[in-house]
Every structure is written in structure tokens, then in C-alpha cells.
Amino acid sequence: MTGSGALIDSQGRVLRDLRVSLTDRCNFRCLYCLPETEAADSFYRGRRPHLPGATPILRQWVPRADLLSFEEIERVVRIAASLGIQKVRLTGGEPLLRHNAEVLVARLARITGIADLALTTNGLLFAPQARALRDAGLRRVSFSLDSLDAANFKKITGCDGLGHVLDSINWPGSPMSTT
């Protein structure tokens, strides 16, 4: 941070973007992230080298009680905006697994100084929530899409949901919509 109050990184760049993870949970089990195979269990299993005889641990979700509340997220974003942050991207895991995400979007959309509020999603849950998110103030969405081939999509994500994701991308209120 400088005397001007702007956030500056170690390379001298002014920081204007903030990513906020709403949850670490996800409804996909992607091969590269959360696979369900024995090999994956072995990958995520580890020993704590600093603790002699430590038992193996598996990746577990952060307890919901340990996640920032919407009030806490709003406070962090307000402070960040006062320091020059202009863009906020909501991420996860899958951020739409966080109940009432549109309530948080509405709170963040009202913060002075935030010019761009975006969301990154896998798209599976987007279509049913799209209107509420748009009405709350969300104006930009990025969809993570691993394949347009249904069989390959299912192999990668562990989910037979390509059609739902494509429906979300082609949602009638979307700028990408053909309807």
C-alpha cells in the first residue's frame, strides 16, 4: 500500500481486482480437482511431516461455520473498495452452491466504487438462479466448460450435465442467447 491508499503489489502494479471464494464445495468431481478414484484418494492423502507418526489425512470441505458470512464478505469488499479495488469476481468451488448467493450479489452491487461484479461458475446451477442474480446486480458471468462432447464432459467432470451447462450459457436473458 502507498501513501495514496492504493494497493500496490511487489512489482509496482496497482491492484484493482479481488476474487472472493464463496465456498470450497463443488457439485462436479473433475479428474483434475476432486476425483473419486482410489488414485485420487492417494493423491489427496498425506502425512504431516512435522508431526511424527501423523495419520493420513484426506481433503475435507471447510466447515460451513468457518466460511465468511455475507456480512463479513461485504465488509471486506467495502474495505477493498476504499483501497481502490474496482472489480470483484465471486468464485468457489462452485459459488452457486452457497445458499442465497443473490443476496450477497445485491449487497456487493451497492458498494460504492465497485464497477464490475462477476461470477465464475461451472454452469450446472446457473439457469434456475440467473434471473435472481441479474436482478440483484450481477452483470458478468464466466462459465468453466471442459468439453462440448457429452461423453468427454462426463468423463472429465464426473457429471452428466453438459445439457444443463449449455442451457445456462444459452439462458434467454444471457447476452449469448440465441432465443
VMD Tcl script that draws the C-alpha trace (Angstrom):
set ca {
  {0.00 0.00 0.00}
  {1.18 3.51 -0.74}
  {0.50 6.86 0.88}
  {-2.33 7.33 -1.63}
  {-4.12 4.35 -0.08}
  {-3.92 2.30 -3.28}
  {-2.93 -1.33 -3.05}
  {0.36 -1.95 -4.87}
  {1.92 -5.39 -5.40}
  {5.63 -6.20 -5.17}
  {6.01 -5.46 -8.91}
  {4.58 -1.94 -8.51}
  {1.22 -2.73 -10.11}
  {-1.92 -1.09 -8.72}
  {-4.39 -3.77 -7.66}
  {-7.95 -3.24 -8.81}
  {-9.35 -6.81 -8.81}
  {-10.49 -9.01 -5.93}
  {-11.55 -12.65 -6.08}
  {-13.88 -13.86 -3.33}
  {-14.38 -17.58 -2.85}
  {-17.88 -18.25 -1.51}
  {-17.24 -21.94 -0.80}
  {-14.74 -24.70 -1.46}
  {-17.56 -27.16 -2.21}
  {-18.33 -28.27 -5.75}
  {-21.01 -30.34 -7.43}
  {-18.55 -31.72 -10.02}
  {-15.83 -34.28 -9.33}
  {-13.38 -33.20 -12.04}
  {-10.47 -35.50 -12.76}
  {-8.03 -32.66 -12.18}
  {-9.59 -31.43 -8.95}
  {-11.86 -33.78 -6.97}
  {-11.79 -37.26 -8.49}
  {-13.49 -40.18 -6.73}
  {-10.93 -42.84 -7.55}
  {-8.55 -44.70 -5.27}
  {-5.70 -42.94 -7.06}
  {-7.29 -39.62 -6.12}
  {-7.59 -40.68 -2.51}
  {-3.89 -41.48 -2.58}
  {-3.15 -38.13 -4.22}
  {-5.00 -36.17 -1.53}
  {-3.79 -38.38 1.30}
  {-0.72 -37.10 3.04}
  {1.28 -37.13 6.20}
  {2.16 -34.04 8.11}
  {5.95 -34.21 8.06}
  {6.32 -32.00 11.11}
  {4.27 -34.41 13.26}
  {5.99 -37.76 13.85}
  {3.55 -40.62 13.23}
  {0.80 -38.33 11.94}
  {-2.17 -40.17 10.50}
  {-3.04 -39.83 6.82}
  {-5.46 -37.02 6.03}
  {-7.94 -36.64 3.18}
  {-9.10 -33.37 1.71}
  {-12.25 -32.33 3.50}
  {-14.61 -29.41 2.98}
  {-14.19 -26.36 5.15}
  {-16.94 -26.49 7.81}
  {-19.74 -24.11 6.86}
  {-19.35 -22.34 10.20}
  {-15.79 -21.40 9.16}
  {-16.84 -19.70 5.92}
  {-17.09 -15.93 5.89}
  {-20.65 -14.75 6.41}
  {-22.22 -12.46 3.82}
  {-21.78 -9.60 6.29}
  {-18.05 -10.37 6.59}
  {-17.63 -10.64 2.82}
  {-19.43 -7.34 2.34}
  {-17.17 -5.69 4.92}
  {-14.00 -6.99 3.23}
  {-15.23 -5.78 -0.17}
  {-16.12 -2.34 1.27}
  {-12.63 -2.03 2.74}
  {-11.07 -3.24 -0.51}
  {-13.13 -0.72 -2.50}
  {-11.90 2.06 -0.23}
  {-8.37 0.97 -1.18}
  {-9.04 1.14 -4.92}
  {-10.49 -2.28 -5.74}
  {-12.98 -1.83 -8.60}
  {-13.67 -5.38 -9.80}
  {-14.95 -8.28 -7.73}
  {-15.24 -11.85 -9.00}
  {-17.20 -14.41 -6.99}
  {-15.70 -17.89 -7.24}
  {-15.58 -21.19 -5.41}
  {-15.54 -24.33 -5.60}
  {-18.89 -23.75 -7.19}
  {-20.15 -20.40 -5.84}
  {-23.79 -21.15 -6.64}
  {-23.76 -23.92 -4.04}
  {-23.72 -21.11 -1.47}
  {-27.35 -20.60 -0.49}
  {-28.87 -17.21 -1.33}
  {-25.90 -16.07 -3.45}
  {-28.18 -13.45 -5.00}
  {-28.49 -11.79 -1.56}
  {-24.72 -11.34 -1.44}
  {-24.66 -10.13 -5.04}
  {-27.22 -7.45 -4.18}
  {-25.18 -6.31 -1.19}
  {-21.94 -6.14 -3.18}
  {-23.57 -4.45 -6.19}
  {-24.50 -1.48 -3.96}
  {-20.93 -0.83 -2.77}
  {-19.58 2.49 -4.00}
  {-16.52 2.03 -6.16}
  {-17.28 -1.50 -7.36}
  {-17.72 -1.05 -11.11}
  {-17.63 -4.71 -12.13}
  {-19.19 -7.62 -10.25}
  {-18.69 -11.01 -11.93}
  {-19.18 -14.69 -11.19}
  {-17.30 -17.81 -12.32}
  {-19.44 -20.95 -12.36}
  {-19.48 -24.44 -13.81}
  {-22.99 -23.54 -15.01}
  {-24.89 -26.54 -13.69}
  {-26.98 -24.46 -11.25}
  {-26.93 -21.15 -13.12}
  {-30.13 -21.22 -15.22}
  {-32.56 -21.52 -12.27}
  {-30.74 -18.70 -10.42}
  {-29.88 -16.48 -13.40}
  {-32.79 -14.04 -13.19}
  {-32.39 -13.52 -9.43}
  {-28.65 -12.96 -9.86}
  {-29.20 -10.49 -12.71}
  {-31.91 -8.66 -10.77}
  {-29.54 -8.47 -7.79}
  {-26.90 -6.70 -9.88}
  {-24.72 -9.38 -11.46}
  {-23.73 -8.26 -14.95}
  {-20.99 -10.67 -15.98}
  {-20.59 -14.46 -15.80}
  {-17.77 -16.77 -16.83}
  {-18.58 -20.41 -17.40}
  {-15.95 -23.11 -16.93}
  {-16.58 -25.65 -19.68}
  {-14.22 -28.62 -20.11}
  {-15.72 -30.18 -23.25}
  {-18.58 -29.89 -25.74}
  {-18.62 -33.66 -26.18}
  {-21.12 -35.18 -23.72}
  {-19.13 -38.36 -23.07}
  {-15.89 -36.46 -22.58}
  {-17.64 -33.88 -20.38}
  {-18.94 -36.68 -18.14}
  {-15.52 -38.36 -18.05}
  {-13.80 -35.12 -17.00}
  {-16.41 -33.75 -14.57}
  {-17.99 -36.94 -13.25}
  {-21.35 -35.36 -14.09}
  {-23.80 -35.99 -16.92}
  {-24.70 -32.31 -17.03}
  {-23.45 -30.86 -20.32}
  {-27.02 -30.09 -21.44}
  {-27.71 -28.13 -18.24}
  {-24.50 -26.15 -18.64}
  {-25.28 -25.33 -22.27}
  {-28.81 -24.30 -21.26}
  {-27.27 -21.96 -18.70}
  {-24.96 -20.41 -21.28}
  {-27.91 -20.03 -23.65}
  {-30.25 -18.73 -20.92}
  {-32.87 -16.40 -22.52}
  {-31.61 -13.41 -20.54}
  {-27.99 -14.05 -21.49}
  {-26.22 -11.84 -24.00}
  {-25.06 -15.11 -25.62}
  {-28.64 -16.34 -26.03}
  {-29.93 -17.19 -29.48}
  {-33.59 -17.09 -28.40}
}
mol new
graphics top color blue
foreach p $ca { graphics top sphere $p radius 0.5 }
foreach p [lrange $ca 0 end-1] q [lrange $ca 1 end] { graphics top cylinder $p $q radius 0.2 }
display resetview
